[in-house]
Structure formats: structure tokens, C-alpha cells
Amino acid sequence: MEPNPTFLNLPEEKKRRIEKAAADEFSDNGYRSASINTIVSKVGIAKGSIFQYFGDKKGLFLFIFGQSVDKVKNYLKEVRDATTEAPLHLRLEETLKAGVDFTQKHPVIYRLYVRTLAEKEIPFRAEILTSIRNYSLEYLRSLLDTAREKGELRDGVNIDVACFVIDASMDRFLQALTLPHMDGGLGIHNADEKELEIKIKHLCDSLLSGVTP
């Protein structure tokens, strides 16, 4: 979702304030209960400005979510490029570590994702979540394709299935960081940094046992 050029021409500081206020409101209250009045009150602008910039509440939400997804993609791209020569087990561990780091540094963005998983009223929800999953699968497939070229995978591994399992496991791991009921008894929720490193290694070891010799 692209905003009106009027928004793009605003001073950077003002754009960041609008984006932050909107992200906070949507992540705290969800799409349905989010208040445009609260957003403009925090920023100190007229309510009509939001409609001028984004058309409506849906346009604002889609823009904010798109910005959030772009940040995640840039984060993962850095990990992928920095670990090109590393073995698969290290690349997977670094990917999951980056996910943990991102959720801790950008809790608002992660809450927005969790809200989208739970709230059916969000516009284009199915398309949004499908796009996220497709990107994650594409990212993991690039890691596994490289591993196959290096001879790291055992013969006969179905990469599509492997990507599905790894993606699902990593997504559940990250959800367990903030949602106690998703922990499943592994002690991920509220674990300290050292404990998380150990659990990341154990998870990646288990995942790799299905695809490596």
C-alpha cells in the first residue's frame, strides 16, 4: 500500500511520528479497535490529514504493516548474505537468533504480526499472511538449495517439505517468546540469552537430523 505523495513529502521526523503512533495503536488494540482519534492526538495533527495521506483506516494499516514486513526482510537478507559460506546448521541458528533479536528490538512490530494471526477482521489478512509465509519459505529454500549444492543434504530430501517444517518450527519458537501458551513446556518463554542460545541450537539440531546425512 503506497500512501499519497503528500505523506511522502512530509519531513522525515513527522513521518516517523505518524508511523510510530499508528504502529503502537494497531499492535496494542488490533485493527478493529484501533482509534484514528488516538493516533492523531498522539501526533498532534488533524484527523483529516490521516485520510488525506492514506485514504482510510485500511490504507493506514496496510502501509504500516508493509513497512514492518520490509524491516523483517532487510534483517533476514543481512543474515543470509553474511553467512553465505557458513554450513547449514550455523545459517539456521543465525537465522533464528536474528528472529529472536528482532522480536526483542522491535516488540511493536512483532505484536502487530501476532495480532494479524489472531484477528480475522483485518483487511486482506489472508493475503498478508500468505505473503509472509511465502517470503519465509523462499528464504529457507535459498539456504537449503545452497546446502544441497555443497553436498550437505542427504539424498532424497524433499526441500519443499523441509522448508515447511523448519518455517513452522521457527515461527512457533518466536511466538513462544511472547505467548506463554505457545511454549509447549520447552521453557522458551522468559528464558535468558544463554538459555535461548542453547534452545536454538537444540531446535536446529533436531531440524537438521531430518535433512542431513
N, C-alpha and C positions, 0 to 999 in steps of 0.2 A: 504494500500500500504506500503510494507516494503522496505526501502532503502537498497542499497548494504552494506554489512558488513564494507566496507571501511569507509562509513559515520559514522556508529555506533561506530567505533573505534577512531574517532576524539576526541580531547579534548572537554569537555563539553562546554567551553566558545565559541569555534569555531562553534560547532553545533548550539548553541543558536543564534549566529550572523547570520548564514545562514538561520535559521528558521524565525528569525525576518525580515530579508531583504526580504525574499520570501513572507511572510505573508503581509508585507506592500505593496509590489508591486502588488500582486494579489487583495488585498482589495481596493487599490487606482484605479487600471486600469482594473480590471476584467481579466478573463483568456485569452481572445483573444488578448488584447492589452498589456498584461504584457510582460516585456522585461527581458530575461535572462541576457543580457548585463548589464542592470541596477543593477540587483541583484548581479552579481559577482563584479561589480565595487564598490558597497557599502561594500561588504565583503572583497574585496581585494584578490580574488582567480582567478585562470584560469577558463575560460568558460568551458573547457573540464572537469573540476572537477565536475561540476553540472551533466553532462551526465554520468560521472563515478559513481556518488553517486546514481542518481535517474533514469538513463536511458534516460529520455527526459523530456520535459516541463510538459507533462501529469503526469508523475510519481512524479515530484516535487509537483505539485498542489495537487494530491491525498494524498500525505504524509502530507502536511501542513494542509489540510482540516481535515484529520484523527486526527492529533494532536489537532486541535481546538475542534473537537467533543468530544474527550476524556476529555478535560478540562471541558466542559459543563457537561458531565456525572458525573464526580467526584464532581462537585459543587452540582448537584441535589442529588446525593447519600448522601452527608453530611446533606442536609436539611431533606431528608426522614428519615435518621437514628436518627437525633437529635429531630424529632417531633413525634416519633412513638406513644407516649402515649397521644399526644395532640388531641383535637377534630378536625374534618374535616375542619371546617371553618378556624381554625388557620393554619392548614397544607397547605391549598390552599393559604392563604395570605402570608405565609412564602416562599412558592414556587415562587410566583410572585415577591415578594420582592427580592428573590435571583436572579431572572432573570433580574430585573432592576439593581441590584448591579453588576451583571456580565457584562451587556452591558456597564456600566459606567467604570468598571475597565479594561475591555478588548474590547475597541471600534474597534480595528482592526479585531478581531475575529468576532464581530457581523457584521461589514461591509462586511466581506467575505461571511457570510451567506446571507445577503441581495443581494449581487452580484450574488450569486448562484441562488437565487429565480428569478432574472431578466434575466440572461444571458443564452440563450439556447445553446450556443456553448460549454459550459463547459462539459468535458468528464464525462460520467457516471452520468450526472446531475440527471436523474430520480431516479437512484439507491441511490444516495447520499441523496436526499430529502426524498425518501421513508424511508430510514434507520432512518433519524432524526425524522420523524413523528412517526414511529413505536416505537422508544425508548420513545418519549414523551407520547404516548398513553399507553405504558406499565407502565411507571412511574405513570401516573394518575390512571390507573386501580388498581395498588397496593394500592394507597390511598383510593380509593372507596371500594375496597374489604375489607380492614381493617375497614372502616366506617360501612359497612354492617354487619360485624361480631360484631361490637359494638352496633348495633341497631340504628345507626344514620341516615340511609336512610329510606325513606318511602317505603312501599310495592310496588312492580311492577316496580321499576326504572330499565330501560334498561341501564346497566353500559357502554356498548359499545357506545351508543348514547350520554350518559352524558360525557364520555371521549372526544368524538369528539367535542362537543360544548365547553367544558372547554379548550381543547387544542387550538381550533380555536380562542377563545376569548383572551386567554393569549398571543398567538402568535401575534395577531393584536395589543394588548396593547403594547407589546415590540417594534413592528415596528413603532408605533405612537411616541415613544420616539425620534426616529431619522428621521422619514419621516413625515413632516407636513401634507401631503395629506392623510395619514392614520389615522389621529387623529379623524376625524368624528365629530368635534365640542365638544369633551369631555375635551379639554384643557390639554391633557396628554403631548403633545409636549411642552418642555421648562417649565414644572411645577417644582416647587421646591420640596425638600424632603418631607416636611409636606403635601403639596398638593397631591403628589404621594401616600403617605400612605392612605389618605382619599379616593382617587380614587380606589386604590387597594381594600380597604375594601368594597366600594360600588359595585365594579365589582363582588367580591367574594360573597357578599350577594345576588346579583341578580342571580348568577350561582347556588347558594345553594337553592334558592327558588324553583328550578325545581326538586331537588332530596331529599330534607329533609321534614320531616312532618311539 
